[in-house]
Amino acid sequence: MAVRGDEVASSIEAHVREAIERMVGEIRSSVDDVRVTVDSQLKAALQSVQADVNSITFLPHITKSIAELEQNLIADMPAPVAAAAPAAAASGGANASILKRAVQAVERGKTQVDILNALLEQCLEFGSRAALLILKGETFSGWKGVGFSAHGGNDEIVKRFNAAPGLIPELDRVLRDETVVVWDGNNLSTRLGVAGATSAILVPMVIKDKVAAAVFVDATVEDAAKLDAASIQLLVFTTGLLVDTLAIRKKVPSPSLSGDDAAAPSQSATPAQAAAPAAAPPVPAVEPPPAPPELAEANATVSMTSQQMREVMQSQRPTFNMPSADEFSGASSVPQSAKATTPSIPATPPPATPTLGGGEREDRPSTQYVPPSGVGRGGALGGSAQNEEAKRHDEARRFARLLVSEIKLYNEPKVDAGRKNRDLYERLKEDIDRSRQMYDERIPEDVRKTSNYFYDELVRILADGDAQALGL
């Protein structure tokens, strides 16, 4: 009987242990599920708050704070010093007016290329030479320079500049510490093909919460007093916000920057002075460089799961091979020969357009929208309807190209590996999902029903024309 009792006790102990282990496993699984849910909700909330923060315009608050600080300083000054303050305030007002005009010029840009070109041109108001250095991985590469040809160098040399980690300590500090660096600038100016810098500044440009580029501005001996570090920092900061919100901005130019800088003539002014018209500030010409980068678009949250994204992409995938095309340059694009793919919209193929390379290329169909053949001059809908419809599709195509070009720019190593392993979507799922969500929110549903430009650009730009490389 004692042996039988031991067996029963052992059996009960084994059952209890098994039940406890099963219960512990269930509890752990529940805790993991709760942790995943909480993490996803926190991430969504953080992205929402971050989008709200990015949409805030800080310039009015900065201007107000500066004005209040100046008033407090003048109030605390002794009488003789305070009497001299208006002259200094007038000088500060002139600097503020220059900065406002600079921000206005940058803010007028309709594309990222326009904005970046205007930034460099306006930096010459606060220094002798300016260059934009794009960060690719851990290497800074020259994008464009201005003012070098006028001060003993050549603007084109900037485009050939590359600085790996360790070459320029100040660039390493910008990347490592994400901070503004002020120094004499000679080591960097020399590598950009000029000399004679007395002071310089490197300002990191933050796009989508990470350093994407650095703006370098220096001053020669003749312009030693011209370098205005504070104005350059504010100008670069504003440019980063404009690039970050380019896809969602509706009012360009902004009403808050549309005021006239010309002050009304004072009562003490002579009639001749009052009658003299204020000279309008010159607006520098902006010419896009041959191969500008696409920096970034506004942040957006995405609620699609990986499986949902796969289903959407699979359902809208064309049933034919996509045409290959030259990489998007940002300044211009070459239209492809197209044939309509939607049965409800009859279309006629447009005449073939020569490619950038000048050689002949086999015409292959795409899902590019083509207006119905009956719509046009004397057609059923009239020319205005055709133009409006074509305009909406052109906007959708350009926006899709912009989104996908951004993905490629920031993930070149992943893109190269994804093309080789044919798993681009798995490697870039987060970026593709977010951009797809932005595309769906921006582009009307009726346009998306008759076309799928986002998928077209994924195949053309990311997969280099090979749809299978997406791995969908």
PyMOL commands that set and color helices and strands:
alter all, ss='L'
color gray80, all
select helices_A, chain A and resi 2-54+59-76+79-107+112-123+149-151+155-160+169-177+186-191+229-244+255-257+271-275+306-315+383-410+412-421+424-427+429-442+445-450+453-462+467-470
alter helices_A, ss='H'
color red, helices_A
select strands_A, chain A and resi 129-136+139-146+162-163+181-183+197-207+210-220
alter strands_A, ss='S'
color yellow, strands_A
deselect
rebuild
show_as cartoon
